[in-house]
Amino acid sequence: MKILLLENIHESGVQVLKNANFGEAVEIETRKQGLDEDDLIKALDGVSLLGIRSRTHVTERVLENAKHLQAIGAYCIGTNQIDLEAAALRGVPAFNAPYSNTRSVAEMVIGEIIFLMRGLYGKISSLHAGEWVKSAVGAREVRGKSLGIIGFGNIGSQVSVLAEGLGMRVYYYDSVDKLSIGNAVKMSSMEEVLRVADVVTIHVDGNPDNTNIIGDAEFQMMKDGAHFINLSRGHVVNLDALHKHLLSGKIGGAAMDVFPKEPAGNEKTFSSPFLGMPNVLLTPHIGGSTEEAQYNIGEFVSGKLVEYMNAGSTFAAVNFPRIQLPSVKNTHRLLHIHKNVPGVLSQLNTIFAQNSVNVLSQYLGTDPQIGYVIADVDKEYNESLLHDLQKVTNTIRVRILY
């Protein structure tokens, strides 16, 4: 088995894969950088498991050429860098780490709120230049101020808890109905949040529908001098509109950790019209980049890849029917991945009967595209079983685990 880990996956994830009992020799290749499409296709020759972060894009063309690939691990929260539909239709589940860096991102948001409210960026820069500028003008406490949160998922709700601990009043909006936490006030629209907040922080996912959900009209709605923070996705904010309102003073300050176009590696340069603006905090997509978060992400995602390869578990997959069954002793476990069309399970059971297979347990999970069957069977059956299962109409992949 060959495993390829890109973009400097934390050693905790490498160790989980090294310690896994895959029942065969394992070759693990690690690289610090991401790969473009052509280089990735070459690198995936013979690879069963691929680990990436946010820079490497797994396109349909990549998947078409990755004949041995069985699963993908996204060692991050987002999965929009993977063509999830194309992966599913080739029997390749994808796993991510939706919770592992939640605290790290939330803490950074709180730090940036304080930085912006106190105007610390300018004070620090001037003192480094040898200028002693001691003034309270424009510096405010966060206690008693209103925080607006757009997106009240794992990170947004954690930010809410931390902000309340600082004495902030929290207002939030989510497109999905979410119960409030603590004293946070649920608003009926994003516009209501924008109008009451002294600081707005956005925490939505990478869905293309979220492109430019904050633009000129939304900045106009905000309080004069309000601050804006984005640690979610680069494409959710119209940067031209933000730049205009920062120059006019309508927006008092901003913090951005994500951008529509980001350098492919640390050796690359970054350009932006926001460079040098004293009321703008720019960071290189490091919201989740703490030692604790990277350790947890590595361990979690690698663990899910091991569970899939050894037991067929897809409970944490983002593009597959979610199935997790306990191991059964003295059996063989069969996995059958197929297009979700009527009659496949009936064909499978007919083949089991024809091959003298005694089925001890069986589970079928489906989504709109994929059907996924796990069956534990007695070890005695005809040698033709695997061949017969592969011939079933609309079969994508068949595996015998143990």
Order of alpha helices (4+ residues) and beta strands (2+ residues): beta-alpha-beta-alpha-beta-alpha-beta-alpha-beta-alpha-alpha-beta-alpha-beta-beta-alpha-beta-alpha-beta-alpha-beta-beta-alpha-beta-alpha-beta-beta-alpha-beta
